[in-house]
Amino acid sequence: MTTTSDDVTRQSATGNDVPLSTSRGIAYYFQTTIVFIGIVGTAANALILYAMVAPKQHRKQLMIFNQNALDLFSSVLLIATYGAKLGDIPLVGSVGYWLCVWFLSENVLWCGILASKVNIMLVTVERYLKVVHRNLSKKILKKWVVYAAVAFSWVSGFALSIGTTTTTTDVVNGLCYADEFWSSYESRLAYGIWNFLFFVVVMLALFIFCYGRILIIVRRQASVMASHLAAESSGHQALLNRAQVNVAKTMILVSAFYAVSNIPITVYYLLYIQTNLTLLESAYYSMMFISFVYICTNPFIYAATFEPVKNVLLRLIPCNKTPLEVPGQA
């Protein structure tokens, strides 16, 4: 691949010539906006993590705590990655090469994003077992299993991103070309198809099946508990059911927003491999923007719907005297 003179055109990471004024203008505003999103996401996710640690909910809801930790990690990397892009640092020598491979290619950023995607699938399975197969979950979801799931989400995210990006990224004539140097078109297409099937088809099927079953069980339990509401012995169980419903509703909203915000960019990537689409299209920037917004808006879902977090946040308001109530969590 070759590059043309900077005062005429600049070649994108896909090797397609795009007018400098157009690509640079859109890219600049997009990158600036993403840095702002990263700042908001960092502050919001850090606050949610605090709100989970204060009432010790991070021990009871470790997978959800890990989801927010991954979103915080991704938010920090949004600032670092797009800050580096805005800096327009010359890519010279080994320092320039590694800057390209790890940051300008968004390698480390996508380590966190992919880990978050894997974790949300694991959270879905965990919620399904705890609500639909309560007795079985007590046997399966031991503490070491949950810790192993947390570790797996981080390791798989880093392995997926590093394994593909470091081998397909390079610096050519001072420009960083990410996700470009595949061994063959077939291998690139195979990865695109796998990425689409796993992070769209499989995830949607998992969300629909697990949360569909959860909603059925929750409605059934609600009708049963309503008939025994006056019984004193059912009070504790009612509290546990309320907590389960609260967690399930929160994760349904998080999963639904994930589907809406992440599926378009995954589909675009598959089309980009097979067509003349580039990574400098306005549509690409729009879809990436929506995908990144998911990282910083997730905390607001927890703040609005997850009762333990909401209670702690309400107590942070100086004029609010709401007592700290933490419903039992299973």
C-alpha positions in Angstrom: 0.0 0.0 0.0 1.1 3.5 -0.7 0.2 6.9 0.6 -0.2 10.1 -1.3 0.9 13.6 -0.4 -0.6 15.0 2.8 -1.8 18.2 1.1 -3.9 16.2 -1.3 -5.2 13.0 0.2 -4.6 10.7 3.2 -5.0 7.0 3.0 -7.2 5.4 5.6 -6.4 2.2 7.5 -8.2 0.3 4.8 -6.0 1.6 2.0 -8.7 3.7 0.4 -7.8 7.3 -0.6 -10.0 9.8 1.1 -9.9 13.6 0.8 -7.8 15.0 3.7 -10.2 17.8 4.5 -13.2 15.4 4.8 -11.5 12.6 6.7 -9.5 14.8 9.0 -12.5 17.1 9.8 -14.9 14.3 10.7 -12.2 12.3 12.5 -11.2 15.3 14.6 -14.7 16.0 15.9 -15.3 12.4 16.4 -12.1 11.8 18.4 -12.8 14.9 20.5 -16.3 13.7 21.3 -15.0 10.3 22.2 -12.5 11.7 24.7 -15.4 13.6 26.3 -17.4 10.4 26.4 -14.4 8.6 28.0 -14.2 11.3 30.7 -18.0 11.0 31.5 -17.7 7.2 31.5 -14.7 7.2 33.8 -16.4 9.4 36.4 -19.8 7.6 36.2 -18.3 4.1 36.3 -16.0 5.0 39.2 -19.0 6.3 41.1 -21.0 3.2 40.5 -18.1 1.0 41.7 -18.0 3.0 44.9 -21.7 2.7 45.3 -21.3 -1.1 45.1 -18.3 -1.3 47.4 -19.9 0.8 50.1 -22.7 -1.6 51.0 -20.4 -4.6 50.1 -22.5 -5.5 47.1 -19.3 -6.2 45.1 -19.0 -9.4 47.0 -22.6 -10.5 46.4 -22.8 -9.4 42.8 -19.2 -9.9 41.7 -20.1 -10.5 38.0 -22.0 -7.2 37.9 -19.2 -5.4 39.7 -16.8 -6.8 37.1 -19.0 -5.5 34.3 -18.6 -2.0 35.7 -14.9 -2.5 36.3 -14.5 -3.4 32.6 -16.5 -0.4 31.6 -14.3 1.8 33.8 -11.2 0.3 32.2 -12.7 0.9 28.7 -13.6 4.5 29.6 -10.0 5.2 30.7 -8.7 3.6 27.5 -11.1 5.8 25.4 -9.4 8.8 26.8 -5.9 7.4 26.3 -6.5 6.0 22.8 -8.3 9.0 21.3 -6.1 11.5 23.2 -3.1 9.9 21.4 -4.9 10.1 18.1 -5.6 13.8 18.7 -2.0 14.3 19.5 -1.0 13.2 16.0 2.3 11.9 17.4 4.9 11.0 14.7 5.3 7.3 14.4 9.1 6.9 14.3 11.1 3.9 15.3 10.1 1.2 17.7 8.3 3.7 19.9 6.1 4.7 17.0 5.5 1.1 16.0 4.4 0.0 19.5 2.2 3.2 19.9 0.5 2.2 16.7 0.1 -1.5 17.6 -1.2 -0.9 21.2 -3.0 2.5 21.1 -3.7 4.0 17.7 -5.0 0.6 16.5 -7.3 0.6 19.5 -5.9 -2.7 20.6 -5.9 -2.2 24.3 -9.2 -0.4 24.2 -10.9 -3.4 22.5 -9.3 -5.7 25.1 -11.7 -4.1 27.6 -14.7 -3.9 25.2 -14.4 -7.5 24.1 -13.9 -8.6 27.8 -17.1 -6.6 28.6 -19.0 -8.4 25.9 -17.9 -11.8 27.2 -18.7 -10.8 30.8 -22.3 -9.7 29.9 -22.9 -13.2 28.5 -21.6 -14.8 31.7 -23.8 -12.5 33.8 -26.8 -13.6 31.7 -26.0 -17.2 32.4 -25.5 -16.5 36.1 -28.8 -14.7 36.3 -30.6 -17.5 34.4 -29.2 -20.1 36.8 -30.0 -18.1 40.0 -33.6 -17.4 39.0 -34.7 -20.4 36.8 -32.6 -23.2 38.4 -32.1 -21.9 41.9 -31.1 -25.2 43.5 -28.8 -26.1 40.7 -27.1 -22.7 40.9 -26.2 -23.3 44.5 -24.2 -26.4 43.4 -22.6 -24.8 40.3 -22.0 -21.2 41.2 -19.4 -21.7 43.9 -17.2 -18.8 44.8 -14.2 -20.2 42.8 -16.4 -20.7 39.8 -17.5 -17.0 39.8 -13.9 -15.9 40.3 -12.9 -18.1 37.4 -15.6 -16.6 35.2 -14.4 -13.1 36.0 -10.8 -14.0 35.1 -12.0 -15.7 31.9 -13.8 -12.5 30.8 -10.6 -10.5 31.1 -8.3 -13.2 29.6 -10.6 -13.9 26.6 -11.0 -10.1 25.8 -7.3 -9.5 25.8 -6.6 -12.7 23.9 -9.1 -11.9 21.2 -8.0 -8.3 20.6 -4.2 -8.8 20.9 -4.3 -12.0 18.9 -5.9 -10.4 15.9 -4.7 -6.7 16.1 -1.0 -7.2 16.8 -0.6 -9.6 13.8 -2.6 -7.4 11.3 -1.2 -3.9 12.2 1.9 -2.1 11.0 3.3 1.3 10.4 3.8 2.2 6.7 5.3 5.6 5.7 4.6 7.0 9.1 0.9 6.0 9.1 -0.7 3.4 11.3 -2.6 0.7 9.5 -4.7 -1.3 11.8 -6.5 -4.6 11.1 -5.1 -4.5 7.5 -2.3 -7.1 7.1 -4.2 -10.4 7.1 -2.5 -13.5 5.7 -5.4 -13.8 3.2 -8.8 -12.5 2.4 -10.3 -15.8 3.5 -8.9 -15.6 7.0 -10.1 -12.0 7.4 -13.6 -13.0 6.1 -13.7 -16.0 8.4 -12.9 -13.8 11.4 -15.6 -11.3 10.4 -18.2 -14.0 10.1 -17.2 -15.6 13.4 -17.3 -12.1 15.1 -20.8 -11.6 13.7 -22.1 -15.0 14.6 -20.7 -15.0 18.2 -21.3 -11.3 19.2 -24.6 -10.9 17.4 -26.4 -14.2 16.7 -25.3 -16.2 19.7 -25.5 -13.3 22.1 -29.0 -12.3 21.0 -30.2 -15.9 21.2 -28.7 -16.2 24.7 -30.4 -12.9 25.8 -33.8 -13.9 24.4 -33.7 -17.4 25.8 -32.3 -16.6 29.3 -34.2 -13.4 30.0 -37.4 -14.7 28.4 -37.3 -17.7 30.9 -36.4 -15.3 33.7 -39.4 -13.1 33.0 -41.7 -16.2 32.9 -40.4 -17.4 36.3 -40.6 -14.0 37.9 -44.2 -13.5 36.8 -45.1 -17.0 38.1 -43.3 -16.3 41.5 -45.1 -12.9 41.8 -48.5 -14.5 41.5 -47.6 -17.2 44.0 -46.2 -14.8 46.5 -49.2 -12.5 46.2 -51.4 -15.3 47.4 -49.2 -15.8 50.5 -48.3 -12.2 51.1 -50.0 -12.1 54.5 -48.0 -15.1 55.8 -45.2 -14.0 58.1 -43.0 -17.0 57.0 -43.0 -15.7 53.4 -41.5 -12.3 54.3 -37.9 -13.2 53.9 -38.5 -15.1 50.7 -40.5 -12.1 49.3 -37.5 -9.9 50.0 -35.2 -12.3 48.2 -37.6 -12.5 45.2 -37.8 -8.7 45.1 -34.0 -8.5 45.0 -33.8 -11.1 42.2 -36.4 -9.2 40.2 -34.5 -6.0 40.7 -31.2 -7.5 39.4 -33.0 -9.2 36.5 -34.7 -6.0 35.4 -31.4 -4.1 35.6 -29.5 -6.7 33.5 -32.3 -6.9 31.0 -32.0 -3.2 30.4 -28.2 -3.4 30.2 -28.4 -6.3 27.7 -31.1 -4.6 25.6 -29.0 -1.4 25.4 -26.0 -3.5 24.5 -27.8 -5.1 21.6 -29.1 -1.8 20.2 -25.7 0.0 20.5 -23.3 -2.8 19.5 -25.0 -4.8 16.8 -24.9 -2.1 14.1 -21.0 -1.7 14.3 -20.6 -5.5 14.3 -22.7 -5.8 11.1 -20.9 -2.8 9.6 -17.5 -4.5 10.2 -18.7 -7.6 8.3 -19.9 -5.5 5.4 -16.7 -3.5 5.4 -14.7 -6.7 4.8 -16.8 -7.7 1.8 -17.6 -4.3 0.2 -16.0 -1.0 -0.7 -17.0 0.6 2.7 -14.2 2.3 4.6 -13.5 3.2 8.2 -13.8 6.8 7.3 -17.5 6.7 6.4 -19.9 9.0 8.3 -22.0 5.8 9.0 -19.0 4.2 10.6 -18.3 7.2 12.9 -22.0 7.2 13.9 -22.1 3.5 14.8 -18.8 3.7 16.7 -20.2 6.7 18.6 -23.3 4.8 19.6 -21.1 1.8 20.6 -18.9 4.0 22.8 -21.9 5.8 24.4 -23.0 2.4 25.7 -19.9 2.4 28.0 -20.7 5.7 29.7 -24.5 5.3 29.9 -24.4 1.9 31.6 -23.7 3.5 35.0 -26.9 5.5 34.6 -28.9 2.4 34.2 -27.5 1.0 37.4 -28.1 4.3 39.2 -31.7 4.4 38.1 -32.7 0.7 38.5 -30.3 -1.2 40.8 -31.6 -0.6 44.3 -28.3 -1.1 46.3 -26.5 1.4 44.1 -29.4 3.8 44.0 -29.7 3.9 47.8 -26.0 4.7 48.2 -26.1 7.4 45.5 -29.2 9.0 47.2 -27.3 9.2 50.4 -24.6 11.2 48.7 -27.0 14.0 48.0 -26.6 16.5 50.9 -30.2 17.3 51.4 -31.4 13.7 51.1 -32.0 11.9 54.4 -33.0 8.5 52.8 -31.8 5.7 55.0 -29.5 3.1 53.4 -31.6 0.1 52.5 -30.0 -2.9 50.9 -32.4 -5.6 50.0 -31.1 -9.2 50.3 -29.2 -10.3 47.2 -28.8 -13.9 46.2 
